[in-house]
């Protein structure tokens, strides 16, 4: 099936949509990649680096996104590769299947993952684990919700939150360009992930 003359908007970066983009372009579509969020390094790695150097002090690590896994593991490997072995011995919790798969593909076992990917379900699931007195590390986005660390603290855990990536939104000029394309019917299909 040819898509000649069709313009398709993909709401991911070129790198993260390479397979889909290639498929669409092979069918002659014109593809526009417009990520609705951009993942960047944090303004400072200081807190993350401190946590990596004292990783053995934590009993558990909670991940609520695939990006947190990627950024945290990359940082460990770049500043203290032997800490990968330490991380592998911690209790690791993942908020959903994508996060769990990212951890497993990085070589880590996940102690528990809720059936549905939500912080609320993860907190419910954590009730079956020993939380009181635990020291827990929470690598997160710059815009992560506060429910999980708040819940863990209410259960008597000590929680260190570290920003391992920033979530940035598109520039207003870029948004306006895409909006204008929609208004002028220049986009035939939007593939929203």
Buried (B, 14 or more C-beta within 10 A) or exposed (E): EEBEEBBBBBBBBEEBBEEBBEEBEEEEBBBBBBBEBEBEBBEEBEBBBEBBEEBEEBBBBBBBBBBBBBBBBBBBEEEBEEBBEBBEEBBBBBBBBBBBBBBBEBEBEBEBBBEEBBBEBBBEBBEEBEBEEBEBBBBBBEEBEEBBBEBBEEBEBBBBBBBBBBBEEBEEEEEEEBEEBEEEEEBEEBBEE
